[in-house]
Each structure stands twice: as structure tokens, then as C-alpha cells.
Amino acid sequence: MSANTAPSLDQVPSPTYDRDAIIASMTRYYTLLSKMVGIKPSDIDIAPPSGRPDDAIPLEALRLLGFNDRMVDFIRHAPFVGSNHRPVYYSTCTLNYYRWLFSYPAEEYAGDDAQMVEMWPLPEQRMRKGIVPLSRPLQGDSRGYWWMLDTNTGELTAHGAYLERPEEEIPEGEEWRSARPVPAIAYFDGLHGDLMSLRMVPLPGTQRDIVWDMWPTEGMREYQRWADVSEPLSQPTR
């Protein structure tokens, strides 16, 4: 991730996979974003404590894609955000694992090109074992990010359109690792901190383009657009 888009990480602990802690960090970030006139509170879908049942997730498609039990378990419990024009990050939306959204023929999920079924950022590649995409570019915007969670290590790689680490660090055939991984909990905690400190704010759409965005506030002329929308909502109700 580039310096001007990476979340602020005060302390990076050793990476470990802790499903509940990662989900709590994601939920905390999404909840704060909903309070800052970004996504709407009703957009956030929190899974029940027992997880989503088989008939709510595309279990057959996930198995064909190569999801193992740990990956499926994370999907059962992960929070989703249902908005097609308000991002959760720069030009980025969550990848929501609802059964009705997975409508490609079964043979395409079983194929060798996960990009064809909108589940992988690069063409002609199968999904990697243990890697769960949590997001993808909003409406195909090239500036968007794929949040790739490694359920083996608890790390997250934010894959964007540009190389954000030395090329020699990237393993052969693993071009999706275009940014250095960080612990997923620290990543979402960093985004939460950036919102709290107003280093990053939602950017409302315009009459010509209803799609919202998010930007760092430093040098952002459009900052006033967010302030104009958020100020009335922050006033106490009489």
C-alpha cells in the first residue's frame, strides 16, 4: 500500500490468526464509518453468533473455488457491508458472500481463472489455499483494493493497481502480493484510527456522480463536502 493510503499502524504485533479478533476489528471500523456519514448503519450485516447457515452462503461455489473449512468458517462470521455506491475504503467495497450473488455456472467456479467469477484480482489464476478476499474495487474502479486475508497467518495484503513493495520481494507466481502484508487486526485498527483522527474521511457524491469515495484529508479541497453533510447530523435533536 502506498504511503498516502496505508492505515496508520502504531504497533504491529506478530501475525496470528484469530477469527473473532479480526471480525471484531472489522466491525469496529465499519461501525465508526457508519457514524461518520459514510456507509449507513443499516448497510452493515453482522452474522449471528453461531455463524451464517449453509443456505445463506454459496457453500457449493466456495468448495469449487477451493475454500477449506477455516476459510468457510470465516465467511460464516464475517461482517458484510451492502452498499453499491458508498465505499468502505478508497474506491473499495466489501465482497459479500451471499448465496444469491454467486450465480455463475458451477464449472466456472471450478475452473482455473477465479477472476472470471469476480473472486480474484488477476487473470488465469486459481484462488490460493487459505486466502479469503474481503473486498474488491467498487464498481470496477481501478483505484480500488482487494483485501486479501490469509487465514493461515492472520495477515492481510491490500492488493491495488500499483506495485507498493520492491518487486524482488514478491514470490514468483504470487503477483497479488503487491503490497507487504500486515496483521489484519492492526490493519483495521489503523483504519479506525485514521477515521477517528480525521486523517481519512468519506467523500459524498455529487449531483453528477452519486458514488461516494474516501480520501485522506491532507490537501483535500473536497473536505468541506463531507463537513457539510456530517454537520447537520451531529447536531442534538430538540
N, C-alpha and C positions, 0 to 999 in steps of 0.2 A: 504494500500500500504506500502511496506517495506520502511525503512528509506533511502536505497540507490537507490530507484526508484521513490519515491514520488517527484512531482514537488516542487520547492521552492515557498512557499507562504509567501509573505512579510506581507500581511494583509488580514484577512479573514472576509469579511462583513457578515451581516445577510443574510441568504439564501432567495432569492425571485426568482420567475420565470419571466424572461424577455427574450422572444424568440429572439428578434433582437439582444440584447446584447450578448447572448450566441453564436449565429451564428456569430456575428462579431468577438468574441474572438476565436472561432474555425477557422474561415477563416484567421485571422491574424497569427495564429500558423501554419496552413498548408502552407500559402504563404511564411513565413520565412523558413520553412522546404524545400520548393522547391528551395529557393535561396541558400541553404546550401548543394546542391548536394544530397539531399535525394530523395523525390519524384520529378517528373518532373512538371513544371508549367502546362503542358497540361493534367496532371492527375487530376487536381482539377476541379470539376464540380460545378460551382456556379449556384444556382437556379435563375430564373428570379424574379424580384421584386414582381410579383403577385403570385409567387409560381409555382410549377410543376402542370400541369393539371392532371385530373383523368386518362387519357390514358398513362401517363408516370410513374405512381406509381401503386403498386399492391393493389389498394384500396379494392378489394373484400377479398383478403387474409388478409389484415390488420384488416378489420372488423371481420373476423372469429377469428383472434387471440385475439380480444378484444380491439383493438385500439379505443379510444374515439376521439372526434373532435379535442381536443387540441394536442393529440399525432400525428394525421394525419397532422394537420397544421404544426407541427414542421418538419415532414418528407418532406412536400412540399417545405420548405425553407432551409433545412439543406445542407451544402456543403458535397459532396461525393468525395472520392479520388479513382480513378480507376487504381490501380496497383496491380498485383498479386505476385510481388516479392520485392517491396520496402515498408517497414512498415512506419506507422505514429507514432509509439511508439514501445517500446520493443516487438518484435515478434507479432505486432498487426497491423491489417488493419481495415479500416472503414467498417461498414456494410452499403452497398449501396442499397437503396430501389428503384431499377428499376423494372418495371413490369416483364421484361423478365427473371429476376433472381429468381422469385418466381414461380417455376414450379411443386411443389408437388400437389397431388390431394387435392381438397377443403376439403375433410373430415379430412385430416391430419392437416390442419391449424385450423380446428375446434376442434381438439382432445385435450386431457389433457396432452400432452407431447410436449411442444414447442421446446425442444431440438431436437426432431426428424426432425423438419423442419429448424434446424440451427438458431433458433431465441432466444435461452435461454441457459445459461451455465450449467444448472443442469437438470438431467433426471426427468421425471414423474412430471412435474410442468407446470401449465399454466402460461402465462405471467401475471404480476401484473398490475393492473389498474394504468395508468399514467407513467409507466416505459418504456422508449424507449431505446433499445440497440443501441449505436452509433458505436460500434466496436466489434471485436471478434478476436481470435488468428489467426495470419497469417498462412495459410496452415496447420491449426490444431496444431500449435506449443504449447506445454503445458505451455510455459513461457509467452504466450500472455495474454492480458487483455480484458475483457468485460467492456466497458464504459457504465454504466447504468445511464441514465438521468431521474431524477424524475421531470416530468413536473408539479407536484403539488407544489413542493418547490423550484425548480431550482437547486437542489443539484445533484452531480454526485458521484456515487460509482464505484471505479475501482476494479472489481472482478477479481482476479487472481487465480492461482493454490494453493496458500497458504493462511492460515488464518493470517490476518495482523491487528487484533484487538482482545482484550480479548473475549474469547468465550462467556462469560456470558453477553456480550453486544448485542449479536445477537438475535433478536426475534425468537421465535420458528417458524419453517417453512419458515424462511427468510434467508436461508444459503447463498444466493447470496450476502447478505450484509457483505461480508467477510472483508471489509475494511471500515473505517469510511468515511461517506460522507463529501464532501466539496462543496461549491458553484461552480457550473460549470464554471462560468466566471473566478473565481480565479484559478481553476484547469488549464484551457487552458492558462491563462495569466502566470501561473507558468511555464508551459512547454515552452512557448515563452521565458521567462527569462532564463531558463536553456540552450536553444539554443543560445541566444544572448551572454551569458557568457561562452559558450563552456563547461558547466558542462555536457552536453549531446550532442553527435554528431552522424550523420548517419555513419554506418559502411558498406563500399562497400562489395559486394560479391567477391568470388574468382573464379578461373577457374573451381574448383571442385564443387562449390555451388554458383549459381548466385543470390540466395536470400540474400538481404541486411538485416541489423539489425540496432539497435540503442543501444548505451551503454553510461554509464557515463564515462567521460574521466579520472577520478581519477584512477590511477594504470592500465590504459588500454594500453597494449602493441600494440594493433592494431590501435591506434590513427593515426599513420603515414599513414595507408592505406587511411583514409579519407583525410588527408592533401595532399597526392599525387594526389588524384582525384580532389580536390577542387582548388588547387593552379593554374593549367593552366586556369581554368575558371574564376579566379579572376583577371587575367592579362588584362590590357586595350588592346582593339583592335587597331591595327595600320592601 
